[in-house]
Amino acid sequence: MKPVRIYTLRSCPYCVRAKSLLDRKKVRYQEQDVTLDYEGRARISSTTGHRTFPQIFIGEEFVGGYDELAALERAGILDEKLA
């Protein structure tokens, strides 16, 4: 299984939803809370081009946030990406 990294903010409901989806699928992930890390937040946002959180990577591929992760799951593609 490819490694999953998720950059989160503490007060972000979409971050909670993304982690919950991954937890239900029993996917291990590395969480990086960037709530107080303004430089880290700016760095990851400039890398991905997205300003919202969570920001989720599967392997080296940036897949987006919760909406994109949920769409991959609904389309039946998420398991394939994780393999």
N, C-alpha and C positions, 0 to 999 in steps of 0.2 A: 504494500500500500504506500502511495506517495505521501510525503509529509505534508501536513496542513498547518499553515500559519494564519492566525487571525489577529488583526490589530483592532483593539476595542477602546471604547470610552466607558467609564463606569455608569453614567446615567443614560446610556443609549439603549432604548428598547429593541432596536433592530439588532444590536450586538447580542442581547439576551436571546432573541429568537434564533439567530444564526448558531449560537452555541448549543441551544436546545435541539435544533435540527441535527447537528453533528453528534450530540450526545445520544439522541434516539437511535441514530444509525451506528452507534458505538465506534465512532471515528475519533481517534486520538488526534489532538491538535495542540499546537504551541500557541498560547495566548500571550500577546504583548499589549498590556494596558498602557496607552499613551495619553491618559487623561491629563497628567501633570507634566508630560514630556512634550513641550511645545515644539522644540526643535525636531524631535523624532516624528511628531505628527506632521510637521511641514515637510520633512524629508520623505516620508512614505507617500504623502499626497502629491509631491512633485514627481516622484517615481511613477506613480500609477495614473496621475492626471485626474484623480477623484478626490473630492474634498470631504465626502461624507464617510461615516463609519457604520459598520465594520468594513475593513478591507481584508479580503480573503485571498490567500494564495494556496493553490494545490500544486505541490512541487514548486517549480519556478514560474508557473502560469498564474497571473492575476486573473481571478474569475469575477471579481466585483464585490458587491455587498450582499446583504441578506436577500434582497429581491432576486438577484441573479442566481444565488445559491439555491433558493427555493424553486426558481424556474428550471434549473438543471435537474433538480429532484423530480419535479412534476413531469418533465420530458423523458425521464428515465435515463438521463445521461450522467448523472452525478457518480453513480457507482463505477461507470466506465472510466471517468476522469480520475477517480481515486485509485483505481487498480494499477 
